[in-house]
Amino acid sequence: MKYLTITGNQFIDTCLSILITFWPSLLLGVKTVLLVAISGTIIGLVIGLIIGGLRAIKVEKGSILYIIKWVYDVLAKCYVEIFRGTPMMVQAVFIYYWLKPAFGWTPIVAGIFVISINTGAYMAEIIRAGIQSVDVGQTEAARSLGMTSIQTMMNIVLPQAIKNAFPAIGNEFIVNIKDSSVLNVISVTELFFQAKSIAGSLYKYEETFLVTAVVYLVLTIITSSILHIIEKRMNATKTSYPSSSTTSRMVKTQGGGK
Amino acid sequence: MKKLLVLLVLALIVTGCTAAPTTPENPKTPSMTVEEGKLIVGMECNYAPFNWTQISANEFTVAISSVDYTDGYDVQMAKIIADELGLELVIKKLAWEGLIPALNADEIDLVIAGMTETPERAESADFTTPYYESDMVMIVRADDALAQATSIQDFANKIVLGQMNTTYDEIVDQIDNVIHATPQESYPRMVLSLLENEVDGLTAELPVAVGVVAANPSLAIVQFAEGSGFVVDTSVSVAVQKGNDELKVAVQAVLDTIDQDTRNQMMIDATNRQPAVE
């Protein structure tokens, strides 16, 4: 490979040369990272909503439903503990090779599967905490209006829980962008795997991984800015209810000058 | 309106489901490769000069993704084998520890990745006779007195590093009183350890050492005279799935037609083409 002379500093020039020469390779890695992180976070959120949401539903003692709920709680707890308590790298290798004969899947599909169920375990806890943060008066009011516990959960509690948990959900997405790098062990062509190839082909370790670190950083900074904007929009109340709390919040927001 | 949408989605799903199986499905004919008409070869694509990744295509390269290409001694060997067997060559870039598992999971047909046959590996895969043999040398800092070493025993009380899970690491203990460094996973990382004085020497096969020194002029190669070097099998072989004798015999027949001089020339050419060499 031809190394360019741009700044005169050999180290920086090597970094820039790697970026200029190998950008398509790195870009492919970035695309895979985004694919895995986005789909993993979304599927993980769905898993978390189902598992966390069902866990928060209360069933009256003495009924058959109570026993089913008890079994479900134990299973859900096991799932969360197992996937939060073991490294994703170990999960990736084990699940990929273990289920390979049954599914015949490619590394990328297996990678999305692993990151989804791993994220699901974290999301279940995030959603559970989000549900707990919703004032119990909301549930009481909904129930007194005649809603069933499922209706209350779907229409009243969960929307507020998701809103409260949004920063934590967004954080999971950023974690997934970084943690997708462990999927290199099962040969998912994500950014770290691509960087490993470049470093090994050029025998330039420090330079390649500095470039890679910068690419990861750019990805996470852009993502957190986008999440920040979404969060701000969610909090900016745009209802036309003439309630005093809405007005006071709007005044406060304007007054804050932010 | 909502119902209409649901119906539409349902219809799409149903047609999607039925459409999939109607696509012509090849009845699985007995074939010695995983996919009929194709030879799928696994390698790391980060172990120059055996295999490496580059961004531009040329007459030597094989595409491994929409943007990456691979070249190297292993790639050229794979090309010859595929050509002779009349198969289309497909190269899959895999992590080192995933190569033999991929072979056994019917993901690839061959491992051509600078891999030496060892008794442990022979339990999980079958190997052909070697397709390349080289010398085991050491890489040291050029300004170190060790650059003048003539025997591996000159490295007594020095820190020597080998690559994890390779014969490079196993042979370190042949040096008496050596300080055996914790093996590292990747070769470029090892080079860094040497450059930063964390270790005094790296074990390497000659073609790899030539590539490393070409990329890092402050390093030097130490070669040992017969009898004072490492006792080691530095040959590399092609791995096939255990029991796939048909493919093994076919590959072996192709390898047998490539003589030693041709192999050496292929390695010199690959060493000159590798990206580390400017």
Interface residues (C-beta under 8 A of the other chain):
Chain A: M1 K2 Y3 T21 F22 P24 S25 L27 L28 Y97 K100 P101 N184 V185 I186 S187 T189 F193 Q194 K196 S197 I198 A199 G200 S201 L202 Y203 K204 Y205 E206 T208
Chain B: E44 C45 N46 Y47 A48 W52 T53 Q54 I55 S65 S66 V67 D68 K92 K93 L94 A95 E97 G98 P101 A102 A105 E107 S186 Y187 P188 R189 V191 L192 G211 V212 A215 N216 Q274 P275 A276 E278
